[in-house]
């Protein structure tokens, strides 16, 4: 177990949770039911499926601390040529297999910042700038330091119902600009993905609702 620092602010609230705790170096299955009596913050790599690192939150703290992190895959980023080859391979796979409708590829870019970032001030600024977003900051020697404000709703429980939201597609910040067919299709793909997960895990989601009601 290693030290972890976690700050977060739920959407539409003013309360900021500031906690120090312990994080396990092994990925574990996310279990909202059996862990409901503990304060746990999950953070998951993109390719970990339903597994995540579990930060068990303990005592309160006043100031965010950036914990030293040593990246294991340093200097192994894709070159431009490698990335183009992956894009070509993805296009080929999509043409070969019709069930693949969308592929998202990304590559890392490393750069040095001119001055040290004040994470505490940055976090508070995100809270003020995005009152309806989930704002969080987490730091550990296992995960590194992450800070963000996300509008994506995971689960919302109201009147014995669970609500979630499909967010996809991008356009310029202009209310008068209509959504194009590409953006509508991207959103529909996310809707289908969420619907498939609900159908697959509906028994688990019912258990979550019952657990929340009993709290």
Order of alpha helices (4+ residues) and beta strands (2+ residues): beta-beta-beta-beta-beta-alpha-alpha-beta-beta-beta-beta-alpha-alpha
